[in-house]
């Protein structure tokens, strides 16, 4: 590939962070693997009704106990030290302040039970459990008058009730009944698998309304449909929600609509006909694509929502912001000219505009548009990533924001002034020296403009060629955005330049850019990934003789595509990938996507084989490490096993690592650490050419326990 394709290259070096950092030690150190477990994940901001406080969650990965723990905190909007709301030793999430401001409610699974709603009186006292649901609570929201909650509950299994009874007997110090052997899975659905959930049955999620004072609940919706994302009308009389109730088989399409039901509706019994749609339901949207995330206007006359109008484009379609009368009527799409995917719509306090988060050019900004449409503005813009936010009655915004040099923290936007409230990770960051990160622009083989993030190794000297790692992102729909990325910083701390491209297929650059790889994986995105490598080489940064590649999910698939088409990489790491695409049909969770994008494999064999690098195994000479979780139903370990077996059988250098009990996204701290250690060892051996082994040393065996339980 000639370097002449990379004309008109633009380079943006990031400005200082949004707020001044505290003075750092004189000798800050490079980031390490163990620092990952010191980073606290700050999320879920919730502004109090009086605008004086923000509740939020903090997740900690506890390596020594091999577990994760999430606690809730509160901080004043005027600054100061945060106040812990929930105790150590248990996990709590989903903080929600009652509209009257008296209670903080949250989800927690305590005493080995499933998630329940708990109430914490802000005036003092211990948290009290509000719900006692055998199957656990999926989600909930307060009514405007603070007297009720809408709960999202899945239909219970018979064994849920049995487990609840067993727990009661245990509490009575009675011997619990011997657990029965689980029954077989009986499957009659088209969509019968989902990662984390496993095999699916006909149990559905429905809306229930719980009276807080009496603790009595009423089922509001029923039937063979999943009902989710509830939103109360301002007068508390109605609930908007998302459901696919308009098609003969929801498993066959991407449709979902916004529906409205009376909050005092009484659904038919759980044993009613599976076709039961409940009573008094009003359908608000008619779009054949996905309509979801309903939000009411303050006067209750309008519902804003996210809509996917281009059904054929499926996952590559731009998700727009739309508005419709809450009584039914013609909808209006507000962001067609914007052409960026949106999420989390919320009306402003005066009802004149709608806030939302949008992916845009390697960032995630908080945006706003008038209800009549027009120009999109960015109340929180720039090279940063807004993940969630909460609106106050006075126009203030509490937002979860990450930047390239800082993990998520809680910020407050008040009268156009953005200030950081939390300093959760400041103590750690003050010890660290981070890499320089540039957002670079270059051109692909066919002249298409591409962008991505380039991390330079610590102590980089201009003009010096260094080992370089290409890290394709997952999705394929998604993007690398301006947020803190420990893995890239870890690689940079170990002497690598790191390339994070946003090739075609990525979100944030418009639907045409995203849809360019429809049914054609590993072609244009491969060219774009290689273009970033060529750019780094042309800039005198990347050593062309010391290149590595690796990613997870579609990033792992991209790795397989890449090593099957080029031998320029000295090492590869393919995580949670699939290369024989047809083997995923009927085994993973993507049956709907396969049919919509590729057709059936027995009818469209040429397309399926074209995008399957498995058939080019003989062309692969790159030493490749495959890995994944053994209960991943998103991209099952089967794909990694097949590639490992194929390469091993023809004498290539390869290794397979399977992590027990892990789904697509790893959660066990010791497994995450092991994975990071293997990344560094594999690349050091094959990319740098170090004499160190290609795998980390085995950990010492745990000491045997002494008699007596000591």
N, C-alpha and C positions, 0 to 999 in steps of 0.2 A: 504494500500500500504506500503510495507516494505522499510525502509531506506537503505537497502542493495543495492538497485538499483542505488544509488547515489555515486558510487565510482569514483575515479579519478576526483574529482572536482577541477577546476582551477579558480582562482580569480585574476582579474586585477583591480587595483585601479588606477584611472587616474592621469596622471602627471599634473603639473601646466599648465595653459592656454598658448596659443601660444605666447602671448605678455604680458609684465608686466602690471598689473593693476595699476591704480592710487591709492594712499593711501586712505584707507577707513576710515570712522569715527570710533571713539573708541568704539562705541556701536552700531554696525549694528543691524538691526531689522529683524524679520521673514517676509517673503513675505506675501502679503494679496491679497484678491480678487481685490481690487481697483488698485493694482499694475499692473494687467493685462491691464488696460486701460491707463497706463503710458508707457507701452512697445511700442516702435515704430518699425514697420515692415520695415526693410531695404531690398531692392530687386532691380532687373533689372539693373545690372551694364552694362555700355556701354562706352568702351574706345574711346577717340577721335582719329581721324586718325593720329595726330601728337604724340600720346602717352603721352600728357601732362596733360590730364584731364580725369576724370571718371564721367559720368552722372549716376544718380540712382534715385530710387523712395523711398519715406518714407510714409507709411500709418499710420494714427493716428485714434484711436477709441475715439470719443468725446462723453463721457457718458452724459454730461449735455444737449447736443443737440440731443442725440440718433442717431448719424450718424457716418459714416466713411469718412475720407478725405485723399486723396493721393496727395502729392506734389513732384515735381522734384527738385533735387539738383545737384550740381557739386562740385567736389573736385580735387585739384591738385594731381598728382601722386607723387609729392615731399612732400606731407603733407600740413598741415595748416588747416585753418577753411573752412568749406563747404560754398558754395554760393547758396542761393535759386534762382531757375529759374522760378518757377511758384508761383502765389499768393495764399494766404489763402482764404478759402471760396469756392473754386472750386476744383474738383478732376482732376488730370492729371496722365496718365500712359503711358507705352510703350515708353520710351525715345529712340530715334534713331538719331544719329548724321549723317548728310549727309557725304558721302565719301570725299567731298572736304573740309569739316570741317566748312562750313559757317553757316549752320543751325542746330538747334536742333528741331526735329519734335516729336510730341507726340499725343496721343489720349486724348480727353477731351469732356465731355458732358456739355456744358454751355448754359445758358439761357433756361433751361428746354428742350434742344434739345437732340438728340442722339449723340453718339460718332462721332466726326469728327477729321480729321487730322489738327493739328495746327503747324505753323512754328514760331520759335523764332530765330531771327538773333542774332548770338552770339556777334556781334559788338555793340548791344544795341537796345532798342526799345521794344514795346509791341508785344506779340504774335499775329499772324494773322491767321485767319481760312483759311485753304487751300481748304477743301472739303465742299460741301453742299449737302449731300446725304440723301434723305428722310428716308431711312431705317437704316442709320448709318453705320459706317465703323467697320468691325470686326478686321481687322489686316492690316498691310502694311509693305513694305520694300523698301529702296532706291535702285535705279539703280546705277551701279558702277560709272557712269559719273555725278551723282547728278542732272540729268535733269528730271528724271521720278520717279514715285512711282508705285509699283504694289499694288493694293488694293484687299482685300477680302471683297466682298459684298454679302449679301443674296439677292435673288430676292425680289423686293419690294411687299408689299401688296397694294391693292388699297387705304386702309385707311392711309398708310404711306404718299402717295401723298396728300391726303385730309388734313392730319394733318399739313403737310408742308404749304399748302395753308392757313389753318386757322391761323398758326403762322404768316404768312405774313400779313394777314388781321389785326391781333392783333397789329402788329408793326405799322400799319397805323391808329391805334386808332379807328378801325371800330369794331362793335360788332361781335364777333365770332359766327359762326353758331352753333346751338344746336347739341351736339354730338349724333350720331345715335346709336340705340341699336345694339350691336355687332351681326353679323350673326352667325348661328350655325356652329359648327365644322363638316366638312364633311371629313370623314376619309376613305382612300382606301389603306393605306400603312400597311405593316406588323409591322414595327417599328413606333408606333404612339405616343409614349410618351418619354419625356426626362426631367430630373430634371432641373429646372430653365427656360427651354423653354416651358414646358407644352405639350399640344397637338401639334403634328407635322403635317405639310401639305406637299405639293409637292414643296414648295419654296426651292431652292438650293443655295449654296454658289459658287461663280465663281470669276475668276480673271479678273481684270480691270487694264489697264495701264493709269496712269494720267500724263499728261505733266504739270510740275510744273509752267512753265512760262505762258501758256495759260489757265491752269486749266481745260482743256478739257480731258475727259477720253474715252477710247475705251474698249469695252468688248472683252476679249481675249478667254475665254472659255464659253461654254453653255451646255445645255442638262440636263437630269434628273439625275445628278450626283453632289455630293459635291466635290468641288476642294479647297484644303487648303495647308498650309505650303509652300508658294512659296519661291523660291531661285533664284536669278539672276545669269546667267553665267558671268564669269569675263569680257567678251567683251560686255555685255549688250544686246546681240542679242536674247537670249533665256531665258526661265523661266522653271525651274523644279518645279514640284508640286506633291502633293499626291492626289490620287483619286481612287475610286473603279469603274472603267469603263469596267471591263473585265467579269463581271458576270451578269446573267440575272436579279437578284434582290439583290442589295447590302445589303438589310435588313436581308438577310438569311445567311450571312457568314462574316468572319473576314478579307476577302481579301482587300488589297489596294495596289496600285502599284505606282512607280515613273514614271511620264510622263514628257516629255519636249515639249514645244510649243514655236513658234516664238513670241518674245515680240511684234511684229507688226502685229500679227495675228488678223483678224477681225472675231469674232464669229458670227454665225447666230443670227438672232433676238431672243429676249426672247420668241416670240410667235411661234418659230419653233417647229418641232416635238420633243417630249420628248426624242426620241432616238438619237437626234443630238449630236454627239460627237465633233463637231467643226472641223476645218480644220487643217492640218499640225501638228498633234499630233504624237509624237514618244513615244512608250512604252519602258521603260528602263528595268524594272524588270518583271519576269514571275513567281515568287514564289507565290503559292496559298495562303500563309498566308499574314500577314500585312507587307508591306514595306512603310516606312515613313521617315520624317525628312531629306530630301535631303540636301547635302552640296557639292558645287563644289570645285574641286582642283584649285589652282591658275592658272594653264595653261589651264583649261577648258576641260581637256581630261578625267577626272574621276568624278564620283559622289559617295560620301559616303552616307550611309543611315542605318537606323535601320531596322532589318528584324526579323520576327518570322517564323522560318522554320518548326516548329512542329505544324501543324494546329490542330491536335487532342487534344493537350494539352491545347489549347485555352489560357485562362488568366494565366495559370500556366507555360506556355512555357517561356524559356529564350529568351530575345530579344537581338540579336547579332548585331555586327557591320559588315557591308558588303561594298564592293566597286565594281562598275561596270563601264565600258567605257561609256562616255556620248553619244557616237554615237551608242550605242547598242552593245551587245555582252555578253560573259559569265561573270557572277558575281562571286565574291569570298567572302566567309564569313571568317572574320579575327579572331573572338573571340570564336570559338568553344571550344577550350581547356580551355578558361577562365571561361566559364559557369556562367557568372553573367550578369544580364540584364543591358543594356546600354541605354543612351539617349544623346541628344544634340551633335551629332558629328560635328567637325569643323577641316578643314585642317590647319596644321601649315603653316606659311608664306612661307616656302621653299617648301611646297608640299610633303615632304618626310614622314610625319607622320600625324596621325589623333588623335585629342583630343576627349574625351567623358567623361561623368559622369557615374559611375557604383555603384550599390548597392553591398556592400560586407561586410559580417560579422558585421552587426550592424553599418555600416558607409556608407557615400556617398563620394567617392573620385573622384578627377579629374585625369583621366588616359590618357595614350598615347600609341599608337602602330604604328609601321612602316607600310607603305602601302603594304609592302610585307608580313606582318604578323610577328609572332614571339612573343617575351616576352612583356607583358603589364607592363608598368612602371607607377608610381604614382607621377606626378609633385606636386600634393597637396594630401598628404596621411595622415594617422593617424586617431585617434578617433575624427572625425569631420564630418560635413555634408556640402558638396558643393551643392547648389541648382541651381545656374546659373553662367555663366562666359562669358567673352568677350576677344577675342584675339587681340593683337596689332601686327603691322607690324614688330616690332623689337623682337617679341617673348615674350613680357610681357603678363601677364594674370591678368585681374581684375575679382575677384570672390566674390560671395555672400556666406559667410561661417558662420555657427553656430557651437558652441561647447556646451557641457553640462552646462557650467557655463555662457554662453553668447548668447543672441539672435543674429540673423543675422546681420552682418556688412560687409562692403566692404573691401576686402584685395587686395593687389597687389603682384603678384609673378614676380620678376625681377631678372634674373641671379641666379635662384635657391634660392633666398632670399624671404621669405614670410613676409610681414609687413601689419599691419592693418592701413587702411586709415581713416575710420570713427569711431567716438566715440559717436554715436547717443544715446546709452543707458547707457553710463558710469555714468552719474550723478545719475540715478536711482540705478544702480547696486552697487554704492559705499555706498548706504544706507542699502543694504540687506545682510543678512546672509543666504547662500544657503546650501542645503543638501549635504552630501557626497554621491556620486554616484559610484557604482561599476558595471563593466561588468562581469557577473558571468557565469560560465559554469557548467552544471550538466547533469545527464542522466535521460531519461524518463523511463517509465515502461518497455519498450522493449529494453532498452539499447541504444536508439538513443541519440547522443549528442545534447543538446539544450543550447541556450544562452539567456541572457536577462539582462536588467538593473535593479539594485536594489538600491533604494533610502532609506537611513536611516534617521529617524526623527532627527530634530535638538536636540542637547544636548544628543545624544544617548550614553548610557553607555554599553560597551561590556558585553554580558551575560544577559542583561535585555530583557525580552520578551515584545513586544509592539504590539498594534493593527496594523493590516496589511491589505492593500488593493491590490487586484489583478486587473489589468487594461488591459484586452486583447485588442489588436489593431484591427483596421478595415481592410478592404480588401475583402477577407482574404489575397490576395497577397499584400504585403507591409511589412514593418519592422519598429520596433523602432530603430532609428539611434542616433548617438552621437550628438544630438542637444538640445537646450534649450526647456524645457517642463514646462510651468507655472503650469499646473494642478498637475503634480507630485510634484513640489516644494511646491505648496500650501498644498497638503496633508501632506508632510513631515513637513511643518511648523506648522501643527495642530496635530503633535504627531504620525503620521502613518509611518510605513515602506511601501514602494510602490514597487510593482512587475510589471515589464513591460517585459513579455516574448516574444520571437520570436519563436513560435511553428511551427511545420510543416504546410506548406501553406504559410509561410513567404518567401519573396524574400531575396536575399543576401547570400543564402547558397547553391545555385545550383538548377537545375530543378528537380532532383529526390526528393529533400527535399520539394520543393514547391508543386510538383504534388502529394505528398503522401496523400492529403485529397481529391483528385478528386472524386466527387460523394459520399463522405463519411465524410461530415461535422460533427463536434462535437464528433469525435472519437479519432483519433490520436492527433489532436490539443487539445482536452480536456485532454488527458493524459499528454501532454507536459505542459499545463498550470498548472495542478495539481502538476506536478513534481517540478515546481518552488516554489509553496507553500510549498511542503514537504522539499525542500532544505532550504527555509528560516526558517522553523520550526526546522530542524536538526541543523542549524547554531546557534540556540538559539536566533534568532531575532524575528520571528513571534510568537505571542501568539496564539496557536491553538484554543483558546476559544473566540478570538476577530478578526475574519476574515470577510472581506467584498469583494465584487466583483462588477465590473461595467465597461461598455464600450459603445462605440457608433458605429453604423453601424454593420459591422461584429463583432465588439467588443460587441455590444448589443446582437447579435445573439449568440455569444459565452457565454455570461452571461446566456441566456435562456437555452442553452445546459447544462451549468454547474449546475444551480440550479435544473434542472430536473434529474440530476444524483447523486447529493450529497447534504447532509443537513449540511455540515460543516461550511457554511457561515451564519453569523448572519444577513446580509443585502445585498441587490443587487440593482443595478441601471441599467436598460436596456434602452439605448437610440437608437432611430431609428432602431428598430429591427423587425424581422419577425420570428414567431415560427410555424405557419401553412403555410408551404412553398407553397403549391398549391394555396393559396389565393393570392400570388403575381403574378401568371400567368395571363397575360392579364390586370394587374392593375399597375405593376411597369414597369421599362424600360429594364428588363433583359430577354426578350423573347428568344433572340439568345443564351444567356448563359444557360438558362434552358434546351433548346432543346439539345445543344451540350454536356452538362454534365450529365443531368438527364433523357433525353428523355421526351416524352409527359406524363403528369400525368395520363391520361386515359389508357396509354399503359404500364407504368412502375410504377404502384401505390405503390408497396412495397418499392421502393427506396425513393419515395417522402415522404412516411409515416415514414420511418426509420430516416430521417434527420429532422423530425418535432417534436420538443419537446412539441408542443401543445398537443400531444396525451399522454404526461406523466404529465399533469397538476396536477393530484391527488397526485403525488410524491413530488410536490413543497410545502415546508413549509416556505421558506425564505421570510421575508418581502421585497417586491420588488416594486420599484418606476419605472414606465414606462413614457417615455417622447419622444417628437418629434415635428416636424413642420407640420402644417396642409396642406402645399402645397408641401410636399416632394414627388417627383415621383421616387426617387432613392430607398428608402425603406419607402414606405408610412406609415402614422400614423395608417392605418388599422391594421398592425401587432401588434402595442402596444395596440390598443383598444381591439383586440381579447384576448390578454393575460390578460389584466386588467379585462375584463369582465369575463373570465373564472375563474381567481383566486378569484374575488369578489363574484362570484356566489356560490363558495364552501366555503366561509367564511375565506379566507386567508387575511393576512394583505397586502394591496396593495394600490397604488395611481397612477393616470394618470394625466400628465401635458401636455397640447397641446399648442404650441406657434403659434399664428396667423401670417401669412405672411412669415413664415420661410420655406426655402428649406432644403436640407439635411445638408448643412453647414450653421450654423447660422451666421447672419451678424449684427443684431440689437443689439447694445451694452447693452440696458436694459434687453433684453432677455438673453444674455450671462451672465450678472451679476446674474440675477434671477436663472439661471441654476446652477451656481457655488454655490450660497447660499443654494440651495436645496440639492446639493451634500453633503455639509458639515453638514447640519442639519440632513439629513437621516442617514448618517454614525455615527455621534456623538450619536444619540439616540439609534440606534440598534446595532452598533458594539462596541462603547465604553460603552454603557449603561448609558450615561449621562441623567440627568433629564430634559434636554432641549427638547422642542417639536421636532417632526420629520420633521416639515416644518418650514421655516423661518417666522418671523412675517410679516403680510401684510404691504406693504408700506402705509404711510398716504396718504389720498386723496389730489390731487392737489388743491391748493387754487382757489376759484372761481374768475373769472375776474370781475373787477369792471366795472360799466357802463362807457361808453366812451372809452373803449378799453385799459384802464390802466392795 
